[in-house]
Amino acid sequence: MRFNICRVLNTLAIYLFSLIITGAYIYQFVTKENPCPLCMLQRLSMISAAIGFMLNLRFHFDLKHYALTIASCILGTFIAARHLFLHLCPSFSPMGQQVLGFSLYTWSLFVFTSTLIGLVILFLIHKKEDMQKTRPLNLFEKGAFLYLFLIAFADVITTFEQCGISAC
């Protein structure tokens, strides 16, 4: 099996989104601060963006899969921007501690916009012959699937624990 940079970049994107959500969980449990509804929506957007990359690996590279990732990143960008703009208003106090000088919702905005820029670059390096090929998953890709599944499962459990069946 030959090296495919697009498969590697898709897999790394899944790991990156999973690591970011893991970091948010660590932050949540260390500070004993539950995420607000906007934070939970940003996590959900990250999970769905990673699912778009995962569909590319599992089936084949398809613009529909990338469309899911793009739509998730656009939605996440709007949610993170709304979150940021809310806390720029004098009547709202900043939430949470900062990480490396920025709030988590500012980092989230950076991640979503960077992913959109990265997708443009990925489209430029895609080879047409790789678009319809389906290949078996290697161990690195299977690990990304498992990691994302565990993070998504943890998100469902912690959201249910925090909100119950009703809206938060």
Secondary structure as UniProt FT lines:
FT   HELIX           5..31
FT   HELIX           37..58
FT   HELIX           63..88
FT   TURN            90..91
FT   TURN            100..101
FT   HELIX           104..125
FT   HELIX           128..130
FT   TURN            131..132
FT   HELIX           139..163
FT   TURN            164..165
//
